[in-house]
């Protein structure tokens, strides 16, 4: 019996971990893994221990990035429920239990899950307690940084009997990001503002998943001195920064006059989903940021 421990770094904000603008992630092509029937012991991102009699086979994921990871592991066949934010075609047949935070507990109970995947954070302290009262096992993930994405994959692989698939997925992501790092190494570094949207603009700060990827693809985050992981900044704060490129998922969400000397690049929102699609998202951001085809 092996204890699988999921550790997290204090980085990405809860909205990103929930992946509110999730896109479909195709399952990885792997050899099928025969789920073990041995007892499973894991420690989740909150430090909470959980024991399962065997791999979970009726799962409700309240974290869209985790839902995508399950698909990449070939474990989406165990899903019995989704959130309102899981709009991919391959999930359309599943009933929704509402939002990722404060979901409909009656709907969850009716689906008879043997495992619920939650987001680890203080935004919804009621749901874990209620699940305990109802006797429904649950684990929490918090893929704030890149290392946390790996830890979440390993944890999900453990509870679904897909440990080898999880290990393979982590290796694929690591290899893909290293290839990207080498590909952009000859390019000049750029001062980058990453805008998630909102008015005033909501930007990525230091120690976040996005900040890590920007650094990897040759970008220096102009709000690396932000006192919070993510936060809104005033027009005056933006005008005071020297910015080469503004990355925004939708150009209509940013007032270009705030940084007239910068190039505005529409990068999409895929980078805001800390899941198995991170490599493709990082390549896309790198090409938009540098304004050139890299691969």
N, C-alpha and C positions, 0 to 999 in steps of 0.2 A: 504494500500500500504506500503510495507516494503522495506527499502533501504538495500541492501546487499553490504557489503564493503569487499573488498579483500585486505588484507595487506600482505606485504612480508618482509622477513628479507634479508639483503644484503649478500647473501652467494653464492650459486652455479653458476658456469660459464655458459655462454650461450650455449656452445656446448652440455653440459649435459642436460640442460633443453630441448633442441631440440630433445634429444634422438636419435642421429644419428645411433645407432645400435639397434633400437627398436625391441623387440620381441612381439609376440602376447600375449594379456592378455584376458582371457576368461571373458565374461560378468558375473556379479554377479547374483545369483539367487534371485530375489526379486519379490514381488508382483508388478504388473503393476501400475503405477501412472498416474492418469488422469491429463494431463497438464491443468493448470489454464489458463483462458482467461483474467485474470486481468493484468493491466499494470505492467511492471517490471522495477524497478530502481536498478541499480547496480553501484558500484565503483570498477574499476579494479586495477591491481597491480601498475599502473602508477599514480593512484589517479584520473583518468579520469572518469567522470560520463556518464552513458548511460541509456537511457530510451527506452524500447521496448513496443510495443502495446500488446504483448503476447509472449509466449515461441517461441524461434527460431525454425524453421522447415527446413531450408536449410542452413546448416553450412559447412564452409570450415575451417578446422583446419590446421594451419601452424606449429603446435607444436606437434610432435608425442606423447609426454607424455600426452598431453591434449586429443589427439585422443584416446589413451588407456583409459583415464578416462571417456570419453564419452561412450565408450563401456561398461565399468564397471557400468555405471549409466543406461544402457539400452537406451542410447540416440544416439547410432551410426546409428540408422535408419534415423537420420536427416542429416547425412553427405552426401554432394554432391561432395566433392573434397578432395584430399589428396596431400601430398608432395611426391617427389621422394624417400624420406627416409621411407615412410610407405609401407613396402613390405609384410605385412601379407596377408595371403590368403583371409581373410574376407574383405579386402579393395581392392582386385584386380579388382573389377568391377567399381571402381571409377576412373575418370580421374585425372591425376596429374596436378598441377599448377606450378610445378618446385620445387625450394628449399624453405625452411622455411623462409629464408632471401631473400629479393628481388625476390619474386615470379613473375610469368607471370601474369600481371594485366589484359591483354586481356582474358586470360583463366579464371581468376576469374570472370570477368564481364560476360562472356558467360554462366557461371553456375548460374547466378542470385541468389547469396546467400543473405540471410537476416541477416547473422552474419558471421564474419571472426574472428578467434581466432589467435592472434599474440603472439610473444614472446616479453616481455617488456625489452628493452635494447637499447643501442646506436648503435648497429651494422647495423640497417636498419631504418633510420629515414624517408626515402622516402615513404615507403609503407603506413604507417598510414596517411600521408598527402594526398596521392593519393586516398586512400579509402574514405577519407572525401570529396575530390573533386568529386568523383563518387557517393557520397551519400550512400555508403555501410557501415552499422553499423559494428563496430569492438570492441573487448575487448582484453586486454593484460594480460597474466599471466607470472609469473616468479617463478617457484617452486624451489627456490634455496635451502631452508632448509626444514626440515620435516614439520614445521608449515606452510610453504608456500604450500606444497602439500595439506594439509587440506584446506587452504584458496582457492586454485584453484578448488578443488572438490566442495566446497560450492558455489563458483561463477558459475561454469559450471552447477551445479544443479539448480541454480536460473534461468539462462537464458534458460534452456531447460524444465522447469516445472518438474524437478526431485529433488526437495529440500529434500524430505524424503530419497530418494535413496542416495543422497550425504551425508546426516547426518549419514546414516547407514554405508556407505563406510568409512567415517572418523573413526567411532567407531570401525569398524573391523580392520583397520590399527593400531589404538592405542592399541587395545587389543592384536593383534598379536605381536607388538613390545614389549609390556610389558611382554608377555609370554616369548619372546626370552631373554629379559634382565634378567629375573629370572632364566632361564635355564643356562645361561652362568656365572651367578654370582659366582658359586664355582670354576670356572676355573681361572688359573693364568692369569694376564694381560700380554700382549705381546707388544713389540715395533714393530710397523708396518709401512711399506712403501707401499703406494698404488700408482701404476703406471698405468696411462691411456694409455700409449704408447708413441710413438715418439722418436726421436733421436736429441738432448739429451732428456732423459726421462721427460715426462710431469707428474707432481705429484699433488696430492690433498693437499691443505693447510688448514689453520684453518678456522672455521666458515662455512665450506661447508657442503652440504648434506652428502657427503661421510665421512667427518670428524666426523659428528654427529653419523652416523651409526657405524663407527669403535669404537667410545667411548662406544656406547651402547652394542656392542658385546665383549667388553673386550680388545680393542686395543688402544694403545697410539700412535697417529700419530707422526712419527719421524720428519715430517716437519710442526709441529704445529706452528713453528716460521717463516714460510714463510711470506713474506711481502705482498703477493697477495693471492687471493683465490686459484688460480691454476697457475702453472708456470713450466717452464723447469728448471732443475737443472743440474749442471755439474757432471761428474764422480767423481771429487774430493769432492764435497759436499756429495755425497752418501757414499763414502768410509770413510768420517769423522764421519758418524753416526753409532751408535750401533743399529743394526737391528736384530730382531728375525725372522720376516717373511716379505717377499716381496709378496704382492698380485698384480697380473697382469692378465688382461683378456686373454692374449695369451703369453705363456712362451717364444715364439720365439721373442717377442718384448722387451725382457730384457736381458742384458748381466749379467749373474750370477756372473762373476768375479768382478763386482762392489761391491758385498757384499757377499764374499765367506763364511762367517759364518752364513748367513741367510738361512732359508728354503724358497724355491721359490714355491709359490702355485698359480695355475691357477684358478681364481675365476669367469671367465666369465665377461661379460660387463653389466649384468642386473642391477647392483647397480648404474650404471651411468644413469639410466632412472628414474627420480623422479616422478613416477606415482603410480598407484594402485598396481603394482607388487612389491612394496618396501619390503613387509614382506617376501615373498619367497626369494627375492634377498638377504635380510639381513641374513636369516637363512643359505643360501648357503655360503655366505661370512664367517659367523661365523664358520661353519664346516671346510671350507678350511683353515681358519686362525688358528684354534686350532688343526687341523689335526685329528679330531675325529667326530663321529656321535653324534649329540646332541639330536635329537628327533627321 
